[in-house]
Amino acid sequence: MTQDELKRATARAAIDYIAPKLEADGIVGVGTGSTANFFIDMLAEIKGRFDGTVASSEASAERLKSHGIPVYDLNAVDGIQVYVDGADEANAALELIKGGGAALTREKIVAACSDEFVCIADESKWVPVLGTFPLPVEVIPMARSLVAREIVKLGGDPIYRQGVTTDNGNVILDVHNLHITQPRALEEAINNITGVVTNGLFAHRPADLLLLGTAAGVKTFTAS
Ligand SMILES: O=C(CO)[C@H](O)[C@H](O)COP(=O)(O)O
């Protein structure tokens, strides 16, 4: 199977998982990226069965609206029943690296508001130790060099993602050469650097469920 076929299969598994649980007044949190895009297109098939969505990016909001799916501002809803999103890496504790699409801050906010976080990913994202994928860090533009120097002190090699501005008007540093054995501690340490908005480690708020698309079918994981 191609990677896109695996992504499509995991998106379908997410629809099958959430559809029976969705409440008529329920809000679905929707992530960002190519796997999330498959999910959005399938969510359109069941759009009458829940109230609406909160999107983690402008791009996802536009795609949802193009299907006639209501999109709410997060401040206009009381909570989110379930959040479905992809990831760049996932480990056995369902801790994640996210932000390859530069949407990490809004993704982290939506995840924090959600009763349940379902991660959808193809098997290339499954790793024993996080850090092979460069860790995205969203930074206030004027603090870019300051933050980069502080990240070097933590043992990483930050590279400025040229030409990218986040939906929040900030920039991204991608941190290479990390071997993240203590994800919660590193998430905290990077977030404590002045000028950092947030980083793409989802360790304090890991996924609750991972639907992993593999050649042998979609496998379901809960945090071990
Ligand atoms: O975190 C993300 C965007 O900021 C995405 O979930 C992550 O990059 C995975 O993307 P894809 O589904 O295209 O592989």
The ligand as an SDF file (V2000), in Angstrom:
LIG
                    3D

 14 13  0  0  0  0  0  0  0  0999 V2000
    1.2570   18.3840   13.1020 O   0  0  0  0  0  0  0  0  0  0  0  0
    0.8160   18.4890   11.9900 C   0  0  0  0  0  0  0  0  0  0  0  0
    0.6260   19.8030   11.3170 C   0  0  0  0  0  0  0  0  0  0  0  0
    1.1540   20.8500   12.0740 O   0  0  0  0  0  0  0  0  0  0  0  0
    0.4580   17.2640   11.2260 C   0  0  0  0  0  0  0  0  0  0  0  0
   -0.4500   16.5240   11.9790 O   0  0  0  0  0  0  0  0  0  0  0  0
    1.6930   16.4470   10.9640 C   0  0  0  0  0  0  0  0  0  0  0  0
    2.6500   17.2730   10.3190 O   0  0  0  0  0  0  0  0  0  0  0  0
    1.3900   15.2310   10.1120 C   0  0  0  0  0  0  0  0  0  0  0  0
    1.0730   15.6250    8.8140 O   0  0  0  0  0  0  0  0  0  0  0  0
    0.6790   14.5850    7.6760 P   0  0  0  0  0  0  0  0  0  0  0  0
   -0.6340   13.9920    8.0630 O   0  0  0  0  0  0  0  0  0  0  0  0
    0.6060   15.4380    6.4230 O   0  0  0  0  0  0  0  0  0  0  0  0
    1.7710   13.5500    7.5930 O   0  0  0  0  0  0  0  0  0  0  0  0
  1  2  2  0
  2  3  1  0
  2  5  1  0
  3  4  1  0
  5  6  1  0
  5  7  1  0
  7  8  1  0
  7  9  1  0
  9 10  1  0
 10 11  1  0
 11 12  2  0
 11 13  1  0
 11 14  1  0
M  END
$$$$
